[in-house]
Amino acid sequence: MTAKTFPKADWQIAPPSDVGIDPEKLNLAKTWLDSKFADDRYRIAIVRGGYLAAEWTHNIPSTEKHHIASANKSILSSMLGIAIEEGKIGSADDLAVDYYPELMDVPEGEGPKEGRWAFEANRGLTLRHLICNVSGYMKPGEAPGQVFNYQTNGMCVLSHCIEKAYGLYDINRPEESPKISPLYKEKIADVIGADWEYRSRSQQMHDKARLHIFGWGSEILTNLRALARLGWLWGNWGSWEGRSVIPESWLR
């Protein structure tokens, strides 16, 4: 097998057999995908040892940039680990309200939907609760750490905790605030040479919803090869060419 490497301007391409992958089994996998998802779109990059061994695209160009949707939550988790390593945040078990007290300022009738508002037990939710989707935020009757709910609002609040730790979010100026995107760019994308684009927007809810508190989020748009760099970073426990980008202890 060839020695491990990292991509420069672009990935080095290697035949699957050169990096220890059975090409026949790879072809079988591709044939199965095409038969099962003939009418869908997908893009898959298979990297081993830092070499691009396969690049599959179906009904979508490899270079076209797209919003990565909830895959962004894993990048947010990595950014939390970086913020802890840099001393901006004490630990994942710190109370979110200590970084973002505004999260409690959501009275009944001004949450995302009927029956959802910030209640007293939310003072006990931690950053770990938020990233693990077990915060119970704005769900009266759910204590932190007790129930799993896939919750975008909680991720927005976690983003604001990190943003405020770095001085990047003002609830009175949500649209103009830099938010978390500059951190993604500086701390991760630029280091690994990933071509990411960024945008921020609020969720669409009823007129009284306090979106400036829980509804603003940041998004990443990228293509297949650029996102594969992130996968290779994670595959190397947060290290890129000998530089620690994301703390290994956090990823493990």
VEXLUM-818620 format. One record per residue (C-alpha): x, y, z; residue in one letter; residue number from 0. Coordinates in pm, 1 decimal, always signed. Each point is the difference from the previous one (the first is absolute). Layout:
N
{x->X&y->Y&z->Z&code->A&pos->NUM}
...
***
This chain:
252
{x->+0.0&y->+0.0&z->+0.0&code->M&pos->0}
{x->+118.9&y->+354.0&z->-76.1&code->T&pos->1}
{x->+106.1&y->+226.1&z->+289.3&code->A&pos->2}
{x->-262.5&y->+223.5&z->+161.7&code->K&pos->3}
{x->-26.9&y->+349.9&z->-142.3&code->T&pos->4}
{x->-213.9&y->+314.3&z->+12.0&code->F&pos->5}
{x->-151.2&y->+182.4&z->-298.8&code->P&pos->6}
{x->+161.1&y->+323.4&z->-116.3&code->K&pos->7}
{x->-183.4&y->+205.4&z->-263.4&code->A&pos->8}
{x->-191.5&y->-314.9&z->-89.4&code->D&pos->9}
{x->-13.7&y->-365.2&z->+94.9&code->W&pos->10}
{x->+254.4&y->-246.6&z->-131.4&code->Q&pos->11}
{x->-184.4&y->-278.8&z->-177.9&code->I&pos->12}
{x->+102.5&y->-362.2&z->+47.8&code->A&pos->13}
{x->-146.9&y->-321.8&z->-140.0&code->P&pos->14}
{x->-196.6&y->-181.4&z->+271.1&code->P&pos->15}
{x->+236.7&y->-296.9&z->-8.0&code->S&pos->16}
{x->+296.4&y->+228.0&z->+76.3&code->D&pos->17}
{x->-155.4&y->+99.3&z->+333.1&code->V&pos->18}
{x->-120.1&y->-343.3&z->+100.4&code->G&pos->19}
{x->-357.0&y->+10.0&z->-129.7&code->I&pos->20}
{x->-141.4&y->-285.4&z->-206.7&code->D&pos->21}
{x->-114.2&y->+165.0&z->-327.7&code->P&pos->22}
{x->-247.8&y->-278.4&z->-76.0&code->E&pos->23}
{x->-181.4&y->+50.2&z->+328.4&code->K&pos->24}
{x->+4.5&y->+374.5&z->-59.0&code->L&pos->25}
{x->-162.8&y->-50.0&z->-339.9&code->N&pos->26}
{x->-265.2&y->-221.6&z->+156.5&code->L&pos->27}
{x->-80.6&y->+274.1&z->+250.4&code->A&pos->28}
{x->-28.4&y->+258.6&z->-277.8&code->K&pos->29}
{x->-225.5&y->-226.9&z->-204.9&code->T&pos->30}
{x->-226.0&y->-54.2&z->+301.1&code->W&pos->31}
{x->-23.4&y->+373.8&z->+67.6&code->L&pos->32}
{x->-90.5&y->+76.7&z->-359.1&code->D&pos->33}
{x->-271.9&y->-265.6&z->+1.9&code->S&pos->34}
{x->-153.6&y->+112.8&z->+328.9&code->K&pos->35}
{x->+21.9&y->+375.0&z->-49.4&code->F&pos->36}
{x->-29.1&y->+40.5&z->-375.0&code->A&pos->37}
{x->-233.3&y->+299.3&z->+28.8&code->D&pos->38}
{x->+178.2&y->+166.9&z->+291.0&code->D&pos->39}
{x->+313.1&y->+207.6&z->+29.5&code->R&pos->40}
{x->+309.4&y->-92.7&z->+194.2&code->Y&pos->41}
{x->+370.5&y->+71.9&z->+20.7&code->R&pos->42}
{x->+250.0&y->-225.6&z->+174.2&code->I&pos->43}
{x->+374.8&y->+36.4&z->+43.2&code->A&pos->44}
{x->+198.4&y->-297.5&z->+127.1&code->I&pos->45}
{x->+331.0&y->+99.5&z->+154.5&code->V&pos->46}
{x->+264.1&y->-229.2&z->+139.8&code->R&pos->47}
{x->+343.6&y->+101.8&z->+114.9&code->G&pos->48}
{x->-71.1&y->+351.9&z->-120.0&code->G&pos->49}
{x->-53.9&y->-107.9&z->-360.3&code->Y&pos->50}
{x->-324.8&y->+29.1&z->-191.4&code->L&pos->51}
{x->-70.5&y->-360.8&z->-94.9&code->A&pos->52}
{x->-349.1&y->+50.9&z->-139.5&code->A&pos->53}
{x->-229.9&y->+289.4&z->-79.5&code->E&pos->54}
{x->-358.9&y->-83.4&z->-81.9&code->W&pos->55}
{x->-252.2&y->+255.1&z->-116.2&code->T&pos->56}
{x->-355.0&y->-69.3&z->-109.5&code->H&pos->57}
{x->-223.4&y->+267.2&z->-150.6&code->N&pos->58}
{x->+210.1&y->+277.0&z->+156.1&code->I&pos->59}
{x->+342.5&y->+141.5&z->-94.5&code->P&pos->60}
{x->+287.3&y->-57.6&z->+240.0&code->S&pos->61}
{x->+95.8&y->+368.0&z->+0.5&code->T&pos->62}
{x->-345.7&y->+145.6&z->+63.2&code->E&pos->63}
{x->-30.5&y->+159.9&z->+343.4&code->K&pos->64}
{x->-292.5&y->-91.6&z->+220.7&code->H&pos->65}
{x->-126.4&y->+72.4&z->+348.1&code->H&pos->66}
{x->+118.2&y->-289.9&z->+218.3&code->I&pos->67}
{x->-307.1&y->+22.0&z->+226.7&code->A&pos->68}
{x->+25.4&y->-187.4&z->+328.2&code->S&pos->69}
{x->+352.3&y->-124.3&z->-71.7&code->A&pos->70}
{x->+84.1&y->+347.0&z->+129.3&code->N&pos->71}
{x->-89.2&y->-116.9&z->+351.4&code->K&pos->72}
{x->+312.9&y->-215.2&z->+8.2&code->S&pos->73}
{x->+208.4&y->+300.8&z->-102.2&code->I&pos->74}
{x->-165.8&y->+199.2&z->+278.3&code->L&pos->75}
{x->+103.3&y->-273.9&z->+241.9&code->S&pos->76}
{x->+358.4&y->+27.0&z->-124.4&code->S&pos->77}
{x->-12.4&y->+376.3&z->+50.0&code->M&pos->78}
{x->-116.2&y->-51.6&z->+357.0&code->L&pos->79}
{x->+303.9&y->-219.9&z->+58.7&code->G&pos->80}
{x->+226.1&y->+269.0&z->-145.4&code->I&pos->81}
{x->-159.8&y->+270.4&z->+217.1&code->A&pos->82}
{x->+65.1&y->-210.8&z->+309.3&code->I&pos->83}
{x->+360.9&y->-62.6&z->-106.9&code->E&pos->84}
{x->+53.1&y->+374.5&z->-51.4&code->E&pos->85}
{x->-142.4&y->+82.9&z->+342.0&code->G&pos->86}
{x->-297.5&y->+193.8&z->-132.4&code->K&pos->87}
{x->-228.3&y->-257.0&z->+163.3&code->I&pos->88}
{x->+79.2&y->-187.8&z->+318.7&code->G&pos->89}
{x->-149.3&y->-338.9&z->-80.6&code->S&pos->90}
{x->-283.8&y->-169.6&z->-182.9&code->A&pos->91}
{x->-170.4&y->-43.0&z->+335.7&code->D&pos->92}
{x->-19.9&y->+374.1&z->+62.9&code->D&pos->93}
{x->-348.7&y->+146.2&z->+21.4&code->L&pos->94}
{x->-111.0&y->+157.1&z->-326.2&code->A&pos->95}
{x->-169.5&y->+283.9&z->+187.7&code->V&pos->96}
{x->+340.0&y->+113.7&z->+131.4&code->D&pos->97}
{x->+107.6&y->+77.7&z->-357.0&code->Y&pos->98}
{x->-334.1&y->+95.8&z->-145.8&code->Y&pos->99}
{x->-245.6&y->+114.0&z->+269.3&code->P&pos->100}
{x->-236.4&y->+126.2&z->-268.9&code->E&pos->101}
{x->-106.3&y->-358.4&z->-70.0&code->L&pos->102}
{x->-238.3&y->+30.2&z->+296.7&code->M&pos->103}
{x->-176.0&y->+305.1&z->-144.2&code->D&pos->104}
{x->-263.2&y->-192.3&z->-195.5&code->V&pos->105}
{x->-340.2&y->+29.1&z->+172.2&code->P&pos->106}
{x->-305.9&y->-206.3&z->-79.8&code->E&pos->107}
{x->-142.1&y->+91.7&z->-339.1&code->G&pos->108}
{x->+336.1&y->+118.1&z->-134.9&code->E&pos->109}
{x->+173.0&y->-333.3&z->-50.9&code->G&pos->110}
{x->+22.5&y->-191.9&z->-328.9&code->P&pos->111}
{x->-352.7&y->-141.6&z->+28.4&code->K&pos->112}
{x->-288.8&y->-41.2&z->+241.7&code->E&pos->113}
{x->+103.3&y->-159.3&z->+328.3&code->G&pos->114}
{x->+368.9&y->+81.7&z->-44.4&code->R&pos->115}
{x->+175.5&y->+261.8&z->+212.5&code->W&pos->116}
{x->+298.2&y->+35.0&z->+232.9&code->A&pos->117}
{x->-83.0&y->-132.0&z->+346.4&code->F&pos->118}
{x->+195.2&y->-10.5&z->+325.5&code->E&pos->119}
{x->+155.2&y->-344.3&z->-52.5&code->A&pos->120}
{x->+175.4&y->+137.0&z->-309.3&code->N&pos->121}
{x->+241.0&y->+178.4&z->+233.0&code->R&pos->122}
{x->+150.0&y->-341.4&z->+68.2&code->G&pos->123}
{x->+73.7&y->-98.6&z->-358.5&code->L&pos->124}
{x->+364.9&y->-26.8&z->-100.5&code->T&pos->125}
{x->+188.7&y->+43.3&z->-323.9&code->L&pos->126}
{x->+30.4&y->-378.2&z->-14.1&code->R&pos->127}
{x->-377.0&y->-34.2&z->+29.4&code->H&pos->128}
{x->-39.8&y->+233.0&z->-297.4&code->L&pos->129}
{x->+249.9&y->-171.3&z->-229.9&code->I&pos->130}
{x->-145.9&y->-341.4&z->+90.5&code->C&pos->131}
{x->-360.6&y->+111.4&z->-63.0&code->N&pos->132}
{x->-110.7&y->-83.9&z->+353.5&code->V&pos->133}
{x->-37.6&y->+352.7&z->+137.9&code->S&pos->134}
{x->-378.9&y->+12.1&z->+31.2&code->G&pos->135}
{x->+29.7&y->+366.0&z->-101.4&code->Y&pos->136}
{x->-340.2&y->+168.3&z->-30.5&code->M&pos->137}
{x->-176.1&y->-331.3&z->+62.4&code->K&pos->138}
{x->-176.9&y->+35.1&z->+336.2&code->P&pos->139}
{x->-2.8&y->-327.5&z->+186.6&code->G&pos->140}
{x->+329.4&y->-124.3&z->-145.6&code->E&pos->141}
{x->+291.6&y->+28.7&z->+240.3&code->A&pos->142}
{x->+348.1&y->+47.0&z->-150.9&code->P&pos->143}
{x->+169.1&y->-326.5&z->-88.7&code->G&pos->144}
{x->-314.6&y->-214.3&z->+10.2&code->Q&pos->145}
{x->-153.4&y->-7.5&z->-348.8&code->V&pos->146}
{x->+158.4&y->-0.7&z->-346.4&code->F&pos->147}
{x->-154.0&y->+251.4&z->-237.4&code->N&pos->148}
{x->+166.6&y->+95.0&z->-326.6&code->Y&pos->149}
{x->-20.3&y->+375.4&z->+44.5&code->Q&pos->150}
{x->+130.9&y->+270.4&z->-229.3&code->T&pos->151}
{x->-95.5&y->+272.3&z->+249.8&code->N&pos->152}
{x->+236.7&y->-152.5&z->+253.1&code->G&pos->153}
{x->+281.0&y->+3.8&z->-255.1&code->M&pos->154}
{x->-66.7&y->+367.4&z->-67.9&code->C&pos->155}
{x->+27.4&y->+68.9&z->+373.2&code->V&pos->156}
{x->+325.4&y->-198.2&z->+20.7&code->L&pos->157}
{x->+135.8&y->+201.2&z->-292.6&code->S&pos->158}
{x->-88.9&y->+320.3&z->+183.7&code->H&pos->159}
{x->+177.8&y->-123.7&z->+314.0&code->C&pos->160}
{x->+319.1&y->-47.2&z->-201.2&code->I&pos->161}
{x->-51.7&y->+320.2&z->-196.8&code->E&pos->162}
{x->-42.3&y->+205.2&z->+316.7&code->K&pos->163}
{x->+312.0&y->-158.0&z->+148.6&code->A&pos->164}
{x->+188.2&y->+141.2&z->-300.7&code->Y&pos->165}
{x->-198.4&y->+326.4&z->-16.0&code->G&pos->166}
{x->-176.1&y->-85.6&z->-325.9&code->L&pos->167}
{x->-371.8&y->+22.7&z->+81.6&code->Y&pos->168}
{x->-228.0&y->+281.2&z->+113.3&code->D&pos->169}
{x->-366.7&y->-92.7&z->+43.3&code->I&pos->170}
{x->-94.3&y->+359.6&z->-80.4&code->N&pos->171}
{x->+176.7&y->-24.2&z->-337.3&code->R&pos->172}
{x->-32.1&y->-365.4&z->-103.9&code->P&pos->173}
{x->+12.1&y->+58.0&z->-373.0&code->E&pos->174}
{x->+308.3&y->+223.2&z->+17.9&code->E&pos->175}
{x->+189.4&y->-212.1&z->+254.1&code->S&pos->176}
{x->+290.1&y->-205.1&z->-144.1&code->P&pos->177}
{x->-120.5&y->-314.0&z->+181.5&code->K&pos->178}
{x->+195.2&y->-325.5&z->-14.6&code->I&pos->179}
{x->+101.8&y->-9.2&z->-367.1&code->S&pos->180}
{x->+329.5&y->+191.4&z->+46.7&code->P&pos->181}
{x->+100.3&y->-261.0&z->+257.6&code->L&pos->182}
{x->-76.7&y->-286.3&z->-236.5&code->Y&pos->183}
{x->+211.7&y->+169.8&z->-265.3&code->K&pos->184}
{x->+296.7&y->+95.2&z->+217.9&code->E&pos->185}
{x->+15.2&y->-299.6&z->+231.5&code->K&pos->186}
{x->-85.3&y->-281.7&z->-242.3&code->I&pos->187}
{x->-57.9&y->+71.9&z->-370.3&code->A&pos->188}
{x->+303.4&y->+219.7&z->-67.0&code->D&pos->189}
{x->+230.1&y->-238.5&z->+184.3&code->V&pos->190}
{x->-103.3&y->-303.2&z->-206.0&code->I&pos->191}
{x->-39.0&y->+188.8&z->-327.9&code->G&pos->192}
{x->-375.3&y->-55.7&z->-22.2&code->A&pos->193}
{x->-199.2&y->+223.7&z->-232.5&code->D&pos->194}
{x->-309.1&y->+72.9&z->+206.1&code->W&pos->195}
{x->-254.3&y->+276.7&z->-42.6&code->E&pos->196}
{x->-212.6&y->+131.5&z->+284.5&code->Y&pos->197}
{x->-337.8&y->+156.7&z->+55.0&code->R&pos->198}
{x->-221.1&y->+70.0&z->+297.5&code->S&pos->199}
{x->-375.0&y->+26.6&z->+21.8&code->R&pos->200}
{x->-286.0&y->-31.0&z->+242.9&code->S&pos->201}
{x->-260.7&y->-270.1&z->+6.1&code->Q&pos->202}
{x->-348.6&y->+81.6&z->-124.6&code->Q&pos->203}
{x->-249.2&y->+9.5&z->+287.2&code->M&pos->204}
{x->-297.3&y->+195.7&z->+129.9&code->H&pos->205}
{x->+31.1&y->+376.7&z->+48.1&code->D&pos->206}
{x->+49.8&y->-7.1&z->+377.8&code->K&pos->207}
{x->+273.1&y->-266.3&z->-0.6&code->A&pos->208}
{x->+319.9&y->+138.8&z->+153.3&code->R&pos->209}
{x->+218.9&y->-107.8&z->-286.5&code->L&pos->210}
{x->+282.1&y->+231.5&z->+107.3&code->H&pos->211}
{x->+39.8&y->-224.0&z->+305.5&code->I&pos->212}
{x->-43.7&y->-352.3&z->-139.4&code->F&pos->213}
{x->-66.2&y->+19.0&z->-372.9&code->G&pos->214}
{x->+316.6&y->+125.4&z->-169.6&code->W&pos->215}
{x->+244.7&y->-252.7&z->-139.5&code->G&pos->216}
{x->+305.5&y->-13.8&z->-224.1&code->S&pos->217}
{x->+33.0&y->-231.0&z->-298.2&code->E&pos->218}
{x->+286.6&y->-142.4&z->-202.7&code->I&pos->219}
{x->-12.4&y->-57.5&z->-374.3&code->L&pos->220}
{x->+268.7&y->-210.1&z->-163.3&code->T&pos->221}
{x->+75.3&y->-273.8&z->-250.8&code->N&pos->222}
{x->+102.1&y->-362.3&z->+25.6&code->L&pos->223}
{x->+377.4&y->+27.4&z->+4.4&code->R&pos->224}
{x->+2.4&y->+293.1&z->+240.4&code->A&pos->225}
{x->-223.8&y->-182.9&z->+246.0&code->L&pos->226}
{x->+215.8&y->-311.2&z->-32.7&code->A&pos->227}
{x->+285.9&y->+202.8&z->+148.4&code->R&pos->228}
{x->-201.9&y->+32.2&z->+317.9&code->L&pos->229}
{x->-56.2&y->-373.9&z->+4.8&code->G&pos->230}
{x->+374.6&y->-55.8&z->-32.9&code->W&pos->231}
{x->+61.5&y->+246.8&z->+283.0&code->L&pos->232}
{x->-237.0&y->-194.2&z->+225.0&code->W&pos->233}
{x->+155.9&y->-325.9&z->-118.4&code->G&pos->234}
{x->+333.2&y->+127.7&z->+129.5&code->N&pos->235}
{x->-149.1&y->+91.0&z->+339.2&code->W&pos->236}
{x->+3.5&y->+371.7&z->-73.5&code->G&pos->237}
{x->+360.1&y->+21.6&z->-120.8&code->S&pos->238}
{x->+99.7&y->+143.8&z->-338.8&code->W&pos->239}
{x->+359.3&y->-39.1&z->-113.7&code->E&pos->240}
{x->+113.4&y->-18.6&z->+360.0&code->G&pos->241}
{x->-205.7&y->+297.5&z->+117.0&code->R&pos->242}
{x->-277.0&y->-49.0&z->+253.9&code->S&pos->243}
{x->-310.9&y->+163.7&z->-143.5&code->V&pos->244}
{x->-267.4&y->-168.4&z->+213.2&code->I&pos->245}
{x->+107.8&y->-144.3&z->+336.6&code->P&pos->246}
{x->+48.6&y->-375.3&z->-29.7&code->E&pos->247}
{x->-140.3&y->-48.2&z->+348.3&code->S&pos->248}
{x->-321.6&y->+167.5&z->-110.3&code->W&pos->249}
{x->-45.0&y->-224.3&z->-303.4&code->L&pos->250}
{x->+76.2&y->-314.4&z->+195.7&code->R&pos->251}
***
